[in-house]
Every structure is written in structure tokens, then in C-alpha cells.
Amino acid sequence: MWAQWTQFRVDNVTALVREVREWIDSRRPGLTLSTSVFAYSTHERIHKLQQHWEAWIEEGIIDQVVLMSYAEDTNRLESLVRPLLATPSPIPIIPSVRLHDLDRTNVTDQLQALRDLPTMGYALFATAALSSEVEQVLRQTQGGSSDILPEREPFEMARQRYELLQTEWELAVRSGNLWMDDDDLLQWRGRTLMLAEAFTLLSQSPTADNLALAQATLQAYRADFDSLLRLQGLRDSYQVQTWRNRLLTLEILLNYGDRLGFAP
């Protein structure tokens, strides 16, 4: 009986989200619907909060998930977020940092940890805590600025992010910080260029065929990535995992663009 009662409440919450989606679509088609959710495990969320947002994603009634992954330290933040980002999602799942009561070092550490995970970005809570010190941290950790919004131009964002990743790899090669034998390096550079061309083609001409080409090229690239970078993985496994995560983020961007119909 308790399981049935829990499922009844879960279904009612989902029905409310569905009703909001339908109401928005009837008045403002194309408007992005995001939802802030607790960063608990699925089991804990369903039984405590009846918040089954994985089902909302599967049904296609939300466009973004913002995790309220508030934590006092980076280890706790990663323990909350990593399991929820482990599987590629058709929509963005965006972790959050609660700025209140965090010192500059902690904010910097948490933001850097999120940048190394497979996510399109992060949310900051809340605007009242956006001090000049936090703004300085953001300027230092953001790298460059972009006028591209991933929810509006996901394919161009994927192209830009991959371009930054290419630059990072080339700097590692030139500085001698990338361990790879000559044959693997030659093959890897060729595959890297092929993927760049697929992203550029998709960005310039977002068709279903070009999207399928980019997805297939990225999938093949990811499948061989560990093999080509096996020596680097022995030297710096964290760095290779970070690159893996960034490639996964590119897949999420392509999936998101596909879901929203950016490649007719």
C-alpha cells in the first residue's frame, strides 16, 4: 500500500509538470522550461519528495534541469553531482553552487570541479551573494566570453567548445605535456581534424544529415579516445577523464539540439 501511495503522489507531481508544459506550449511555443530539483538519488527523491525528474526528461516535458547541489565543500559537491551526470542526457543537467557562506577558495574549487565534469555550465545561488570577489573568481575561471547561448545555438556552442579543446590539446603537444607515440599522434590529429570539420559543417548547415554525421563522428572518436591516449592516461588520469567529460558534453549539446529540432 505504501508503494502505491508513493507512486500516486509521484504521478500527481509529474501531472502538474506536464500541465505546466502544456500551458506554456499553448501560449508561448518554444519557450524554455527549466526546473530546479534536489540533487538526491532517484530512490531518495521519489520517497521523500516524489520528484522523479528523470521521467520528466524521458517524457519530454522539461527542457533543462538545474540541480540544487548545494555543498559546503568540493568533495561533497562532486559526490552529489557525479552520479547524476554519469549518463548522457537529451537535455542539459546543470549543477549549482551556493555562494552564501563560501570563501573565495571554496568557490574557486567548486567552480573548477564543475568545469571538469560533463555539463554545459553551472548555476549560482543567489544574486545577493554575487560580490566583487565572486565576480573576480568568475573572470578568472571562465576563460573567454561568448555571446552564444547553448539553449539557442547548441551546435555552434559545440563547435566553439571543441575548438577550445583542440587548442588545449595542441598546447599540451607543443609543451611536451602530452604522452603519445608518433603513430598514435598522427592518427589522433587526423581524427581530431575530421571531428572539427563535422562540427563546423553542422554549425554552418544544421540539417538532419549533418547532425547524424557529427554524432557518428563524435561517437567513433570517443570510442577510440582511451586507446589513443593510453600513455597520457598512465601519466595524468584526471586530465584524460576531464577531456573525456568535455567530449561527453559535446554529445549532450548535439542531443539537445536534436531534441529541440535545430536540425530539420
Secondary structure, 3 states (H helix, E strand, C coil): CHHHHHHHHHHHHHHHHHHHHHHHHHHCCCCCCEEEEECCCHHHHHHHCCCCHHHHHHHCCCCEEEEECCCCCHHHHHHHHHHHHCCCCCCCEECEEECCCCCHHHHHHHHHHHHCCCCCCCEEECHHHCCHHHHHHHHHHHCCCCCCCCCCCHHHHHHHHHHHHHHHHHHHHHCCCCCCCHHHHHHHHHHHHHHHHHHHHHHHCCCHHHHHHHHHHHHHHHHHHHHHCHHHHHHCHHHHHHHHHHHHHHHHHHHHHHHCCCCC
